[in-house]
């Protein structure tokens, strides 16, 4: 279920296309680091670009925690931290 939620949040697609995201206009998922983001900020998804923008978290635990919180909020409100 978590993979479905992540895919939907990041790409606005409920399932992968038969040949994967490389066959879409935006292509593969892109990661971007936002070193200027406030401490404790949530990650952001750009569905049109399939881009995940991550604040500069101090450790993997902080990243995991904020990403899981963002996905939980997305399940309640699909527009949460998605552009």
C-alpha distances in whole Angstrom, upper triangle without the diagonal:
4,5,5,6,9,10,11,12,14,15,15,14,11,12,14,18,19,21,18,19,22,23,23,25,24,23,21,19,22,22,25,26,27,30,32,29,29,28,25,24,20,19,20,18,21,19,22,23,19,21,19,22,22,24,26,25,27,25,21,21,21,19,16,17,18,15,12,15,14,11,11,14,13,11,14,16,15,18,18,19,19,22
4,5,5,6,9,10,10,12,14,14,14,12,13,14,18,20,21,18,18,21,23,22,24,22,21,19,17,19,19,21,22,24,26,28,25,26,25,22,21,17,16,17,15,18,17,21,21,17,18,16,19,18,21,23,21,23,21,18,17,18,15,12,13,14,11,9,12,12,8,9,12,11,10,14,15,14,17,16,17,17,20
4,5,5,6,8,10,11,12,13,12,10,10,11,15,16,17,14,14,18,19,19,21,19,18,16,14,16,17,20,21,23,26,28,25,27,26,23,22,18,16,16,15,17,15,19,18,15,16,15,18,18,21,23,22,24,22,18,18,19,16,14,16,16,12,11,14,13,10,12,15,13,12,16,17,15,18,17,17,16,19
4,5,5,6,8,10,10,10,9,7,7,9,13,15,17,14,14,18,19,18,20,18,18,16,15,18,18,21,23,25,28,29,27,28,28,25,23,19,17,17,14,16,14,17,18,14,16,15,19,19,23,25,24,27,25,21,21,22,19,17,18,17,14,13,15,14,10,12,14,12,11,14,15,13,16,16,17,15,18
4,6,5,6,9,10,10,10,8,10,12,16,18,20,17,16,19,20,19,21,19,19,17,15,17,17,20,21,23,26,27,24,25,25,22,20,16,14,14,12,14,13,16,17,14,15,14,17,17,20,23,22,25,23,20,20,19,17,15,15,14,11,10,12,10,7,9,10,8,7,11,12,10,13,12,13,13,16
4,5,5,6,8,9,10,10,11,12,15,18,18,15,14,17,19,17,19,16,16,14,11,14,14,16,18,19,22,24,21,23,22,20,18,14,12,12,10,12,11,15,15,11,12,10,13,14,17,20,19,22,20,17,18,17,14,12,14,13,9,9,11,9,7,10,11,9,10,13,13,11,13,12,12,11,14
4,6,5,6,7,7,7,7,8,11,14,15,12,10,14,15,14,16,14,13,12,10,13,14,17,19,21,24,26,23,25,25,23,20,17,14,13,10,12,10,13,13,9,11,11,14,16,19,22,22,25,23,20,21,21,17,16,18,16,13,13,15,13,10,13,14,11,12,15,15,12,14,14,14,12,14
4,6,5,5,5,5,8,9,12,16,17,14,12,16,17,14,16,14,15,14,12,15,16,18,21,22,25,26,24,25,26,23,21,17,15,13,10,11,9,12,13,10,12,12,16,17,20,23,23,26,25,22,23,22,19,18,19,17,14,14,15,12,10,12,13,9,10,13,12,9,11,12,12,10,13
4,6,6,8,9,11,13,16,19,20,16,14,18,19,16,17,15,16,14,12,14,14,16,18,19,22,23,20,22,22,20,17,13,11,9,7,9,7,11,12,9,10,10,12,14,17,20,20,23,23,20,20,19,16,15,16,14,11,12,12,9,7,10,10,7,9,12,10,7,8,9,9,7,10
4,6,8,10,12,12,14,18,18,14,11,14,16,13,14,11,12,11,8,10,11,13,15,17,20,21,19,21,22,20,17,13,11,8,5,6,5,9,9,6,7,7,10,12,16,19,19,23,22,20,20,19,16,16,17,15,11,13,14,11,10,13,13,10,12,15,14,10,11,11,10,7,9
4,5,8,9,9,11,15,15,12,9,12,13,10,11,9,10,10,8,11,13,15,18,19,23,24,22,24,25,23,20,17,14,12,8,7,4,7,8,5,8,10,13,16,19,22,23,26,25,23,24,23,20,19,21,19,15,17,18,14,13,16,16,12,14,17,15,12,12,13,13,9,10
4,7,9,10,12,16,17,14,12,15,15,12,13,12,13,13,12,15,16,18,21,22,25,26,24,26,27,25,22,18,16,13,10,9,6,8,10,9,11,13,16,18,21,24,25,28,28,25,26,25,22,21,22,20,17,17,18,15,13,15,15,11,12,15,13,9,10,12,12,9,10
4,5,7,9,12,14,11,10,14,13,11,13,12,13,13,13,16,18,20,23,24,28,29,27,29,30,27,25,21,18,16,13,12,9,10,12,10,13,15,18,20,24,27,27,30,29,26,27,26,23,22,23,22,18,19,20,17,14,17,17,13,14,17,15,12,13,15,16,13,14
4,7,10,12,15,13,12,16,15,14,16,16,16,16,15,18,20,23,25,27,30,31,29,31,31,28,26,22,20,18,15,15,12,14,16,13,16,17,20,22,26,28,28,31,30,27,27,27,24,22,23,22,19,18,20,17,14,16,17,13,13,16,15,12,15,16,17,15,17
4,7,9,11,9,10,14,13,12,16,15,15,14,14,18,20,23,26,28,31,33,30,32,33,30,28,24,21,20,17,17,14,15,16,14,17,18,21,23,27,29,29,32,30,27,28,28,24,23,24,23,20,20,22,19,16,18,20,16,16,19,19,16,18,19,20,17,19
4,6,8,6,7,10,10,10,13,13,12,11,12,16,18,22,25,27,30,32,30,32,33,31,28,25,22,20,17,17,13,15,15,12,16,17,21,23,26,28,29,31,30,27,28,28,24,23,25,24,20,21,23,21,18,21,22,18,18,22,21,18,20,21,21,18,19
4,6,5,6,9,7,8,12,13,11,12,14,17,20,23,27,29,32,34,32,35,36,34,31,28,24,23,19,18,15,15,16,14,17,19,23,25,29,31,31,35,33,30,31,31,28,26,29,28,24,24,27,24,21,24,25,22,22,25,24,20,22,24,24,21,21
4,6,9,10,9,11,14,15,13,14,16,20,23,26,29,32,35,37,36,38,39,37,34,31,28,26,22,22,19,19,19,17,20,22,26,28,32,34,34,37,35,32,33,34,30,29,31,30,27,27,29,27,24,27,28,25,24,28,27,24,26,27,27,24,25
4,7,7,6,9,13,14,11,11,14,18,21,24,28,30,33,36,34,37,38,36,34,30,27,25,22,21,18,18,18,16,19,21,25,27,30,32,33,35,34,31,32,33,29,28,31,30,26,27,30,28,25,28,29,26,26,30,29,25,27,28,27,24,25
4,6,6,8,11,11,9,8,11,14,17,21,24,27,30,32,31,33,34,32,30,27,23,22,18,18,15,15,15,12,15,17,21,23,27,28,29,32,30,27,29,29,26,25,27,26,23,24,26,24,21,25,26,23,23,27,26,22,24,25,24,21,22
4,5,5,8,8,5,5,8,11,14,18,21,24,27,29,28,31,31,30,27,24,21,19,15,14,12,12,11,9,12,14,18,20,24,26,27,30,29,26,28,28,24,23,26,25,21,22,25,22,20,23,24,21,22,25,24,20,21,22,21,18,18
4,5,8,8,4,5,9,12,15,18,22,24,28,30,29,32,33,32,29,26,23,21,18,16,14,13,12,11,13,16,19,22,25,27,28,31,30,27,30,30,26,26,29,27,24,25,28,25,23,27,27,24,25,29,27,24,24,25,24,21,20
4,7,8,6,9,12,15,18,21,25,27,31,32,32,35,36,34,32,29,25,23,19,18,15,14,13,12,16,19,22,25,28,30,31,35,33,31,33,33,29,29,31,30,26,28,30,27,25,28,29,25,26,29,28,24,25,26,25,22,21
4,5,5,8,11,13,17,19,23,25,29,30,29,32,33,32,29,26,23,20,17,14,12,10,10,10,13,16,20,23,26,28,30,33,32,30,32,31,27,27,30,28,24,26,28,24,23,26,26,23,24,27,25,21,21,23,22,18,18
4,6,9,11,13,17,19,22,24,28,29,28,31,33,32,29,26,23,20,16,14,11,9,8,10,13,16,19,22,26,28,30,33,33,31,33,32,28,28,31,28,25,27,29,25,24,27,27,23,25,28,25,22,21,23,22,18,17
4,7,8,9,13,15,19,20,24,25,24,28,29,28,25,23,19,16,13,10,9,7,5,6,9,13,15,19,22,24,26,30,29,27,29,28,24,25,27,25,22,24,25,22,21,25,24,21,23,26,23,20,19,21,19,15,14
4,7,9,12,15,19,21,24,26,26,29,30,29,26,24,20,18,15,13,11,10,8,7,10,13,16,19,22,24,26,29,28,26,28,28,24,24,27,25,22,24,26,23,22,25,25,22,24,27,25,22,21,22,21,18,17
4,6,10,13,17,19,22,25,24,27,28,27,24,22,18,16,13,12,11,11,9,7,9,11,14,17,20,22,23,26,25,23,25,25,21,21,24,23,19,21,24,21,20,23,24,21,23,26,25,21,21,22,20,17,17
4,7,10,13,16,19,21,20,23,24,23,21,18,14,13,10,10,10,11,8,5,6,7,11,13,17,18,20,23,22,19,22,21,17,18,20,19,16,18,20,17,16,20,21,18,20,23,22,19,19,19,16,14,15
4,7,10,13,16,18,18,21,22,21,19,17,13,12,10,10,11,11,8,6,5,6,8,11,14,16,18,21,20,18,21,20,16,18,20,18,16,19,20,18,18,21,22,19,22,25,23,20,19,19,16,14,14
4,7,10,13,15,15,18,18,18,16,14,10,10,10,10,12,14,10,9,6,5,6,7,11,12,14,17,17,15,18,17,13,15,18,16,13,17,18,16,16,20,20,19,22,24,23,20,19,18,15,14,15
4,6,9,12,12,15,16,16,14,13,10,10,10,11,14,15,11,11,7,6,5,6,9,10,13,16,16,16,18,17,14,16,18,16,14,18,19,16,18,21,21,20,23,25,23,21,20,18,15,14,14
4,6,9,9,12,13,14,12,12,10,10,12,13,16,18,15,14,11,9,6,5,6,6,10,13,14,14,17,14,12,15,17,14,14,18,18,17,18,22,21,21,24,26,24,23,21,19,15,16,16
4,5,6,9,11,12,10,11,9,10,12,13,17,18,16,16,12,10,6,6,5,6,10,13,15,16,18,15,13,16,17,14,15,18,18,16,19,22,21,20,24,25,23,22,20,18,14,15,15
4,6,8,10,12,11,13,12,13,16,17,21,22,20,19,16,14,10,8,6,5,9,11,14,16,18,15,14,17,18,16,16,20,20,19,21,24,23,23,27,28,26,25,23,21,17,19,19
4,7,9,12,10,13,12,13,16,18,21,22,21,21,17,15,11,10,7,8,11,13,16,18,20,17,16,19,19,17,18,21,20,19,22,24,23,23,27,28,26,25,23,20,17,18,18
4,7,8,6,9,9,11,14,16,19,21,20,19,16,13,10,8,5,7,10,12,15,17,17,14,13,17,16,13,15,18,17,15,19,21,19,20,24,24,22,22,20,17,13,16,16
4,6,5,9,11,13,16,19,22,24,23,22,19,16,13,11,8,9,10,12,15,17,17,13,14,17,16,13,15,18,16,16,19,21,19,20,24,24,22,23,20,17,15,17,18
4,6,9,11,14,18,20,24,26,25,24,20,17,14,11,8,8,8,9,12,14,14,10,11,15,13,11,14,17,15,15,19,20,19,21,24,24,23,24,22,18,16,19,21
4,7,9,12,16,19,22,25,24,22,19,16,13,11,8,9,8,10,12,13,12,8,9,12,10,8,11,13,11,12,15,16,15,17,20,20,20,21,19,16,14,17,19
4,7,9,13,16,19,21,21,19,16,13,11,9,6,9,9,12,14,14,14,10,10,12,11,8,10,13,11,10,14,15,14,15,18,19,18,18,16,13,10,14,16
4,6,10,13,16,19,18,17,14,11,9,8,7,10,10,13,14,14,13,10,9,11,10,6,7,10,8,7,10,12,11,12,15,16,15,15,13,10,8,11,13
4,7,10,13,16,15,13,10,7,6,5,6,10,10,14,14,13,14,11,8,10,11,7,6,10,10,7,10,12,12,12,15,16,15,14,13,10,7,9,11
4,7,10,12,12,11,8,6,5,7,9,12,13,17,18,17,17,15,12,14,14,10,9,12,12,8,10,13,12,11,15,16,14,12,11,9,5,6,8
4,6,9,9,7,6,5,6,9,12,15,16,20,20,18,19,17,14,15,16,13,11,13,13,10,10,14,13,11,14,16,14,11,10,9,6,5,6
4,6,6,6,5,6,8,11,14,18,19,23,23,22,23,21,18,19,20,17,14,17,17,13,14,17,16,13,16,18,15,12,11,11,9,6,5
4,5,5,7,9,11,14,17,21,22,26,25,24,25,23,20,20,21,18,16,18,18,14,14,17,16,13,15,17,15,11,10,12,10,7,6
4,6,8,11,13,17,20,23,24,28,28,26,28,26,23,23,25,22,19,21,22,18,18,21,20,16,19,21,18,14,13,15,13,10,8
4,5,9,11,15,18,20,22,26,26,24,26,25,21,22,24,21,18,21,22,18,18,22,21,18,20,23,20,17,15,16,14,11,9
4,7,10,13,17,19,21,24,24,22,23,22,19,19,21,19,16,18,19,16,15,19,19,16,18,21,19,15,15,15,13,10,10
4,6,10,13,16,17,21,21,19,21,20,16,17,19,17,14,17,18,15,15,19,18,16,19,21,19,16,15,15,12,10,10
4,6,10,13,14,17,17,16,17,16,12,14,15,13,10,14,15,12,12,16,16,14,17,19,18,15,14,13,10,9,10
4,7,10,12,15,16,15,17,15,12,14,15,12,11,15,15,12,14,17,17,15,19,21,19,17,15,14,10,10,11
4,6,8,12,12,12,13,11,8,11,12,10,9,13,13,12,14,17,16,16,19,21,20,18,17,15,11,12,14
4,6,9,11,12,13,10,8,12,13,10,11,14,14,13,16,18,18,18,21,22,21,20,19,16,13,15,16
4,7,9,10,12,10,9,12,13,12,13,16,16,16,18,21,21,21,24,25,25,24,23,20,16,18,20
4,6,7,9,6,6,10,10,9,11,14,14,14,17,19,19,20,23,24,24,24,23,19,17,19,21
4,7,8,7,8,11,12,12,14,16,17,17,20,21,22,23,26,27,27,27,26,23,20,23,25
4,5,6,7,9,10,11,13,15,16,17,19,20,22,23,25,27,27,27,26,23,21,23,25
4,5,5,6,9,10,10,12,14,15,16,18,20,21,23,25,25,25,25,22,20,22,24
4,5,5,6,9,10,11,12,14,15,16,18,20,21,23,24,24,25,21,20,22,25
4,5,5,6,8,10,11,12,14,15,17,18,20,21,22,22,22,19,17,20,22
4,6,5,6,8,10,11,12,14,15,16,18,20,21,20,20,17,15,17,20
4,6,5,6,9,10,11,12,14,15,17,19,20,19,20,17,16,18,21
4,6,5,6,9,10,11,12,14,16,17,18,19,19,16,15,18,21
4,5,5,6,9,10,10,12,14,16,16,16,16,13,12,14,17
4,5,5,6,9,10,10,13,15,15,14,15,12,11,13,16
4,5,5,6,9,10,11,13,14,14,15,13,12,14,18
4,5,5,6,9,10,11,12,13,14,10,11,13,17
4,5,5,6,9,10,10,10,11,7,7,10,13
4,5,5,6,9,10,9,11,9,9,10,14
4,5,5,7,9,10,12,9,11,13,17
4,5,5,6,8,9,6,9,11,14
4,5,5,5,7,5,8,8,12
4,6,6,9,9,12,12,15
4,7,9,8,12,13,16
4,5,6,9,10,13
4,6,9,8,10
4,6,5,8
4,6,9
4,7
4
